[in-house]
Amino acid sequence: MNPIDLLIFIGALVVLIILHEFGHYAAAKLLGVEVEEFGIGFPPRALKLFTWRGTLFSLNWIPLGGFVRPKGENDPSIPGGLAAASPWVRITVFLAGPVANLIAAVLLYAIIFGRAGMPDETITNIVDIAPNSPAAVAGLLPGDTLLSVAGVDIDSSAILVDTIGANLGVETVIVAARAGETLEVTLIPRENPPAGEGAIGITFSHPRIAIPLWQAGALGAETVYLQASQLFMLPSQLMSGAVQPEEARLVGYVSMARMFQNVREQEADSGMPAGTNTMAFFAYISLSLGLLNLLPIPAVDGGRILFALPEILFRKRIPMRFENAVNLVSFGLLLLLLIYVNVQDVINPVEFAP
């Protein structure tokens, strides 16, 4: 990876971590909970950066995340501290970090859709034609716009694929537009085409059209929802065998860097505005960071929310000593897992498809 890409990768990850912690920080401050420290990385502390409104901002030696340390985080006897606050306040503060990452993912996808627009599926253009394929023999050319197949108007990818599939081995009339003129050709879609060519041997695409800001935002939110749904389905897919364990393997910073390198190398050939694939990569990382922190595991935000729920449901709080002990042990185990995953990245790297 070249130095510029490395700086982009590290800088973007730091920004996503800071956004997560800023979510906690902002929620705590808005709800009247003092924040003693805002840390980038995990202790031990490497450097005191500055102090702002009573909060020490620090840089720490273990570069695997970050933290916000509210006043009285683990001691409910401290007035005005987080542990002394109502369960609703605590849940809001814990929830704010993952929500910040999810919002960041929505915004990044919204920017992508705003820049790249949306494909207009009512127009289908031929991008490439395989040599000696039915389309090539019939005289179709890259740049032609398909108007109809077998008398069916082509106004979506699904209709094109379904119509060609319904006419395999049958002489089929295709009407196309070329340089403002209409032409008609006849071909026979192949029942057993060569691998990667398709029945008539064309590659097609749709022109992209600009969309309004509100639609870009809605599409960004929809994309985050769909990707989150896929991640939540992963455990059941693993158990059913639909996804192999190697495909769902946790990856660390080294593998993430290699994935980012692949994204950057393919950026120029993607046909999208510059930086689009890079933004999409970090949008997915932000989404993953938000969802992972919502898992009901002690020491992460989801686990802390889980500890606060009994107080709302049963008006009885889990003993703080027990909660602190569980979180401490879980944090240690989580740190060991992070180290293990990153070591595996080095000694047993993930193989990426070319």
C-alpha positions in Angstrom: 0.0 0.0 0.0 1.4 3.4 -0.9 1.9 6.0 1.8 -1.1 8.1 0.8 -3.5 5.2 0.8 -2.1 4.1 4.2 -2.7 7.6 5.6 -6.2 7.6 4.3 -6.9 4.2 5.8 -5.5 5.1 9.2 -7.1 8.5 9.2 -10.5 7.3 8.3 -10.5 4.6 10.9 -9.4 7.1 13.6 -12.3 9.4 12.4 -14.8 6.5 12.7 -13.6 5.7 16.2 -13.7 9.4 17.2 -17.2 9.6 15.9 -18.3 6.6 18.0 -16.8 8.1 21.1 -18.1 11.5 20.3 -21.6 10.0 20.3 -21.1 8.9 23.9 -19.5 12.2 24.8 -22.2 14.4 23.3 -25.1 12.3 24.8 -23.4 12.4 28.2 -22.9 16.2 28.1 -26.4 16.9 26.8 -27.9 14.8 29.6 -25.8 16.5 32.3 -23.2 13.8 32.9 -19.7 15.1 33.2 -17.0 13.4 31.1 -13.6 13.2 32.6 -11.6 11.8 29.7 -12.0 11.3 25.9 -9.4 8.7 24.9 -8.2 7.7 21.4 -6.8 4.2 21.8 -6.8 2.1 25.0 -4.6 2.8 28.0 -1.9 3.1 29.1 -1.9 6.8 28.2 0.7 8.1 25.8 -0.1 11.8 25.7 -2.4 14.4 27.1 -3.6 16.3 24.1 -5.7 19.1 25.7 -8.5 19.8 28.2 -11.8 21.3 27.0 -14.8 22.0 29.2 -13.6 19.8 32.0 -12.7 16.8 29.7 -9.2 15.6 29.1 -8.6 14.5 25.6 -5.8 11.9 25.4 -3.9 9.6 23.1 -3.2 6.1 24.3 -0.8 3.4 23.5 -3.0 0.5 22.4 -4.4 1.5 19.0 -7.4 -0.8 18.9 -10.2 1.6 19.6 -11.1 4.5 22.0 -13.1 5.3 25.1 -15.0 8.0 26.9 -14.8 8.0 30.7 -17.8 9.7 32.3 -17.7 10.9 35.8 -18.7 8.1 38.2 -18.9 5.6 35.4 -18.8 2.6 37.8 -19.7 4.1 41.1 -23.4 5.0 41.7 -22.5 6.8 45.0 -20.9 9.7 43.0 -23.6 12.4 42.6 -24.0 13.6 39.0 -22.1 10.6 37.6 -23.2 8.1 35.0 -23.7 5.2 37.3 -25.9 7.4 39.5 -28.0 8.5 36.6 -31.4 6.9 35.7 -31.3 3.8 33.5 -32.8 5.8 30.6 -29.8 8.2 30.8 -27.3 5.4 30.9 -28.9 3.5 28.0 -29.0 6.7 25.9 -25.3 7.4 26.5 -24.4 3.8 25.7 -26.6 3.8 22.6 -25.3 7.1 21.3 -21.9 5.7 20.1 -23.2 3.0 17.9 -26.0 5.3 16.6 -23.3 7.8 15.6 -21.6 5.2 13.5 -24.9 4.2 11.9 -25.7 7.8 11.1 -22.2 8.2 9.6 -22.8 5.2 7.4 -26.2 6.6 6.2 -24.6 9.9 5.4 -21.7 8.3 3.5 -24.1 6.2 1.4 -26.3 9.3 0.9 -23.2 11.2 -0.5 -22.5 8.3 -2.8 -26.0 8.2 -4.2 -26.0 12.0 -4.4 -22.8 12.0 -6.5 -23.3 8.9 -8.5 -27.1 9.1 -9.0 -29.3 6.2 -9.7 -29.4 3.9 -12.7 -32.3 4.6 -15.0 -33.5 1.1 -15.7 -36.0 2.2 -18.3 -33.0 2.6 -20.6 -30.7 -0.4 -21.4 -27.5 0.2 -23.2 -25.2 -2.5 -24.6 -21.7 -2.0 -23.1 -19.9 -5.0 -24.7 -20.5 -7.9 -27.0 -18.8 -11.3 -27.0 -17.1 -12.2 -30.3 -19.1 -14.7 -32.4 -22.1 -14.5 -30.1 -25.7 -14.2 -31.4 -25.7 -10.5 -30.8 -22.4 -10.0 -32.6 -23.5 -12.1 -35.6 -26.8 -10.2 -35.8 -25.0 -6.9 -36.0 -25.7 -5.3 -32.6 -22.9 -3.0 -31.4 -21.7 -1.5 -28.1 -23.6 1.7 -27.5 -26.9 0.4 -29.0 -30.0 0.9 -26.8 -32.3 -2.0 -26.5 -36.0 -1.0 -27.1 -37.8 -4.4 -27.3 -37.1 -8.1 -27.4 -39.7 -10.5 -29.0 -42.2 -7.6 -29.0 -41.8 -6.9 -25.3 -40.7 -3.4 -24.4 -37.4 -3.4 -22.4 -37.8 -1.0 -19.4 -35.9 -2.9 -16.7 -33.1 -5.4 -16.3 -35.5 -8.0 -15.0 -37.8 -7.8 -18.1 -34.7 -8.1 -20.4 -33.4 -11.2 -18.7 -36.8 -12.8 -18.3 -37.7 -12.2 -22.0 -34.5 -13.6 -23.3 -34.8 -16.6 -21.0 -38.3 -17.2 -22.3 -37.0 -17.4 -25.9 -34.0 -19.7 -25.6 -33.5 -21.6 -28.9 -36.2 -19.5 -30.6 -35.7 -17.0 -33.4 -36.2 -13.7 -31.7 -36.6 -10.1 -33.0 -34.7 -7.4 -31.2 -35.4 -3.7 -31.8 -32.6 -1.3 -30.9 -31.7 2.4 -31.3 -28.4 3.5 -32.8 -27.4 7.2 -33.4 -31.0 8.3 -33.4 -32.2 5.6 -35.8 -34.1 2.4 -35.1 -32.9 -1.0 -36.3 -34.3 -4.5 -36.2 -32.2 -7.7 -36.0 -33.0 -11.4 -35.6 -31.1 -13.8 -33.5 -31.5 -17.1 -31.5 -30.6 -16.9 -27.8 -28.4 -19.8 -26.9 -29.6 -22.5 -24.5 -26.0 -23.4 -23.4 -23.8 -20.3 -23.8 -20.1 -20.2 -23.0 -19.4 -19.4 -19.4 -19.7 -15.7 -18.6 -21.3 -14.7 -22.0 -25.1 -15.1 -21.5 -27.7 -16.3 -24.0 -27.1 -13.6 -26.6 -23.6 -12.5 -25.5 -24.0 -8.9 -24.3 -23.0 -6.9 -21.3 -25.5 -4.1 -20.6 -25.9 -1.2 -18.2 -28.2 1.7 -17.5 -27.4 5.4 -17.6 -27.3 7.1 -14.3 -29.5 10.1 -13.4 -29.2 12.7 -10.7 -31.5 12.4 -7.7 -32.7 14.9 -5.1 -31.0 15.1 -1.7 -34.0 13.6 0.2 -34.0 10.6 -2.1 -30.2 10.1 -1.6 -30.7 10.2 2.2 -33.6 7.7 1.9 -31.5 5.4 -0.2 -28.6 5.7 2.2 -30.8 4.7 5.1 -32.2 1.8 3.1 -28.7 0.6 2.2 -27.7 0.6 5.9 -30.9 -1.3 6.8 -30.3 -4.0 4.1 -26.7 -4.5 5.0 -27.5 -4.6 8.7 -30.1 -7.3 8.0 -27.5 -9.3 6.1 -25.1 -9.1 9.1 -27.9 -10.2 11.5 -28.7 -13.2 9.3 -25.1 -14.3 9.3 -25.3 -16.6 12.4 -28.3 -18.5 11.0 -26.6 -18.8 7.6 -23.5 -20.2 9.3 -25.6 -22.8 11.1 -27.4 -23.8 7.9 -24.2 -24.0 5.9 -25.3 -21.3 3.5 -22.1 -19.4 4.5 -18.8 -21.1 5.2 -17.0 -20.2 8.4 -14.0 -18.9 6.5 -16.3 -16.5 4.7 -17.5 -15.1 8.0 -14.2 -14.9 9.7 -13.4 -11.9 11.8 -10.6 -9.8 10.4 -8.3 -7.3 11.9 -6.4 -4.2 10.8 -4.1 -6.0 8.4 -6.9 -7.7 6.4 -8.9 -4.5 6.5 -5.9 -2.7 5.0 -5.6 -5.3 2.3 -9.3 -5.0 1.4 -8.9 -1.2 1.3 -5.9 -1.6 -1.0 -8.1 -3.7 -3.4 -10.8 -1.1 -3.3 -8.3 1.7 -4.2 -6.8 -0.4 -7.0 -10.2 -1.0 -8.5 -11.5 2.6 -8.0 -10.4 3.8 -11.4 -12.1 0.9 -13.3 -15.4 1.1 -11.3 -17.0 3.6 -13.7 -18.2 5.6 -10.6 -17.1 9.1 -9.5 -13.7 9.2 -7.9 -13.7 8.2 -4.2 -17.1 6.4 -4.4 -15.8 3.0 -3.6 -13.6 4.4 -0.9 -16.6 6.0 0.8 -18.6 2.8 0.4 -15.8 0.8 2.1 -15.7 3.1 5.1 -19.5 3.3 5.3 -19.6 -0.5 5.7 -16.8 -0.3 8.3 -18.8 2.3 10.2 -21.9 0.2 10.0 -20.1 -2.9 11.2 -18.5 -0.9 14.1 -21.9 0.3 15.2 -23.6 -3.1 15.0 -20.7 -4.9 16.7 -21.0 -2.5 19.7 -24.7 -3.2 19.9 -24.1 -6.9 20.5 -25.3 -7.9 24.0 -21.7 -8.7 25.2 -20.5 -7.3 28.5 -17.9 -4.5 28.1 -19.3 -3.2 24.8 -22.3 -0.9 24.6 -24.9 -3.6 24.0 -23.8 -5.4 27.1 -24.0 -2.3 29.2 -27.5 -1.6 27.9 -28.4 -5.1 28.8 -27.3 -4.5 32.4 -29.5 -1.4 32.6 -32.7 -3.1 31.3 -33.6 -5.0 34.6 -33.8 -1.7 36.4 -36.5 -0.5 33.9 -38.4 -3.8 33.7 -38.2 -4.9 37.3 -37.3 -1.7 39.2 -34.3 -3.5 40.6 -30.7 -2.8 39.7 -28.1 -5.5 39.2 -25.4 -5.1 41.9 -22.7 -2.7 40.7 -19.9 -4.9 42.0 -21.2 -7.8 39.9 -21.6 -5.6 36.8 -18.1 -4.1 37.2 -16.5 -7.5 37.6 -18.2 -9.0 34.6 -17.3 -5.9 32.5 -13.7 -6.1 33.6 -13.3 -9.8 32.8 -15.2 -9.3 29.5 -13.0 -6.4 28.5 -9.9 -8.4 29.1 -11.3 -11.3 27.0 -12.4 -8.8 24.3 -8.9 -7.3 24.2 -7.4 -10.8 23.9 -9.8 -11.6 21.0 -8.7 -8.4 19.2 -5.1 -9.3 19.6 -5.7 -12.9 18.4 -7.7 -11.7 15.3 -4.9 -9.3 14.4 -2.2 -11.9 14.9 -4.2 -14.3 12.7 -4.2 -11.6 10.0 -0.5 -11.8 9.9 0.2 -15.6 10.3 -2.9 -16.8 8.4 -3.9 -14.0 6.1 -7.3 -14.0 4.4 -7.2 -14.9 0.7 -9.1 -12.3 -1.4 -10.5 -13.1 -4.8 -8.6 -11.2 -7.6 
